């Protein structure tokens, strides 16, 4: 077994690692941008895939990775984990349908509520203690799911036709343009001090350093990693100012 994930602020990384290690203590978990990811996935038959939902869809980077590596999935067994601030619909189903197209067998899926990670919006923001309670409930759900999975009973969250309709009509159609590809709307203000942290952290290599200043490209996958890490709060995407920098470590106990 192996787990791989796209994680911006640490939520998805935590959930995938916790689930995989409960199922198989020595199993490896790696980020999707790991340069050895294709070789690692090719060796394993059972895979846990995790990512944060975006407008009831999987991040474009995840879907793009699946398509570009279509030959990897034939005969593989996948369990899908998607994290969400409040609503997902069929967040797991979006990749499940794609993976099945390339010959994968879908074991099941989990849609796990975690602290909101959209740093430049006040929507869904909670206190530290409220977020810690959300994490505790998520951990309990993961432990329960792992116990069921050891018995061969896999959760099927987000995979039904009803879930598909919820995701499609609840969010995806309304925000269709935001999920059809990478975005060029990442903004870096004059507050940038050229530390380079965002450039190093970006899973898409979408931020370059030019004359001691960070410059965004047009291939942002909206993971919010750079925004949550910037010491100057100089980076925004959906909003115009950083309301709160969100990191899982802040809520972990």
N, C-alpha and C positions, 0 to 999 in steps of 0.2 A: 504494500500500500504506500501511496505517496499523496501528500496534499500540496496543492499550489493555489496561489491567490493573487488578486490585485487588492491592495490595501492602501488607503490614503492616510488615514489618521490612526490606524492600528486596530480598529474594530474587527475587521474581517480577518486579519492575521491572527488575532486572539482566538476567534471562534473556530477557525480551521485548525489551528494548532491544538486547541483543547480537545476538539472532537477526534482528530486523528490520533493523538497520544492516548486518549482513553480507549480507542479501538485497538491500537497497536503501538505500544510504548516506545519502540525504537524507530518508528516510521519517520521519514524525512518530510519536512514542509519547506517549500521554497517559494519566493515571489515570482510572479509571471515574467519579470524582466531579467531573471537569472540567465546568464549566457549559456548555461548548460541545460536549460529547462527541457528542450526537445529530447535530448539524450536520456535525461532522467525519466521522463514520462514514457519513453519507448520501452524501458525495461520493466515497467510495472503494469499489472493487469487491472488493479483496482485503484481508482483515483478519486480524491475529494477535491472539487473545484469550488473556490469561494471568491466572491466579489460583492461590492456594495451596489444596491439597486439605484438606478438613475431614471426618474420619471417612468417607473414600472418597466424598466428595460435593463439589460446588462450593459456595462460600459462598452463603448465601441472598441476599445483596445482588446477586451476579452473576446468579443465576437470576431474581430479581425484575426486574432491569434488562432482561434478555432478554425476559421476558414483557411488561413495560410498553411496550417498544419493538418489538413483534412485527412491525410494518409495515416496519421497517428491514432485515430479514434476507432478504427475498425476492430471490433472484437473486445474493446475495452469496456470495463464496468465503471460507471461514474455516479458519484453521489454529489449533489449540488447544494451549496450553502450560499444564500444571499442575505446580506445584512441590510437593515432599513431603519429610517428614522421613525416612520409611522405606518406607511402603506406600501405594499409591494404588488399585490395582485398576482401576477404570474412571473415574478422576477426570476424564479428558478426555471420556469417553463421556457423562457426565451432562449436560453442556451441548450436546454434539454432537447427542444425540437431541432435545433441546428446540429447537435451532436448525433442524434438519431439518424439524421440525414446522411451522416458520414459513417454509419455502421456501429455506433456505440450503443451499449445497453445502459439504460438509466435505472439505477437502483432506487433512487428516491430523491427527496429534496427537503430542505429546511429553510424557512424564512424567519430570521431572528432579529427582533427589535434591539437596537443598540443606541447609544447616545448620538444625537444629531451631529453631523460632521461638516455641514455647510457653513463655513466660517464667516461669510459675508451676508448673512441673513439672520434676522431675529427669530424666524419661524422655528418652532419646536425646541427652542433653547430651554434648558432646565438648570436647576441648581446642581452643584457638585454632588450633594447627597442624593438627590433624585436620580441623577445619572448612575451613581453607584448602585442604587436599588435596581435600575434597569439592567446593569451588568450582572448583578447577583441573580436576577430572574433568568437572564440569558444563560448563565452558567448552569443553573438548575435544569433548564430545558435541554441543554446539550448533554448533561449527564444522563438524563432520562432517555434521550434519543440513543445515546451510545449503548445503554443497557438493552434497549429494544433491538438495536441493530446487531448486537452480539447474539441475539436469539433469532436473527433472520427477519425481523420485522422493521421495515424501513419507512420512515415518515414520507408522505407524498405531497408535501405542501407546495402549492403553486403549480402543480402539474395537471390539474383537471381542466376540463372544458369550461367549467364555471369560473375557475381562477383566471383562465385565459380571457374571458369576457370582462372580468373585473379589471384586469390590467390594461386591456385594450381600450375600453370605454371610460375607465376611471382616470387614466392619465396619458397613456401612450399616444393616443390620437391627438390629444390637445397639445402635446409637447413634441410632436413628431419631428420637427426640424432640429430639435436639440439632441436627438439620438441617432440621426442618420449617418453621422461620421464624426471625425475629430473636429474640434472647434478652434477658431482663431481669435476668440474673444478674451483670452487671458490678458490682464492689464497689469503693468508694473509701473508704479509712480516714481516721481523724482526722489522719494524717500529712500530708494534703493542705495545701499552703501557698497555694493559690489562684493559682498562676502562669498558669493558663489554657492551657498548652501542649497538654494532652490535648483540650480543647475545640476548639482550632484544627486539630488534626491529624485528628480523627475524620472518616472519609469519610461517615458517616451523620448528622453533626450530632446525635449522640446524647448528648453531654455538654454541659450548660449550666452557666454560672457564676452562682451565687446567693450573695450576701453573701460574696464572696471565697472561695467554696468550690465545687469541681466536684461536680455532681450528675448521676449517670447516668440515662438514660431506659430505655425497654424495647425499643429498636431497635438493639441491638448486633449486628454481623455477625461478631464473633469474629476480627477481623483482627490483634489484639494490637498495633496501632500505638501506642495510648495507653499501654499497659503497658510497652512497650519504651522509651518516651520519658520517662516520669514521673521527674523528678529525685529524688523522695522515695520511689520504689518503693511508692506508696500505692494502686496499682490492681491488682486481681486478677480472675480470671474463673473458670477451672476449679479452681485451687488457692486456698490461703489466704495464701501468702506468695510474693514474687518470688524465685525461685532465681537467675535470671540474666537480665539485660536483653539482648536479642538484636538486633543491627543488622548488616546486611550489611557496612557500612563497616569493622567490626571485623575481618572476615576478608579483605577485599579487599587486594591487594598492588599 
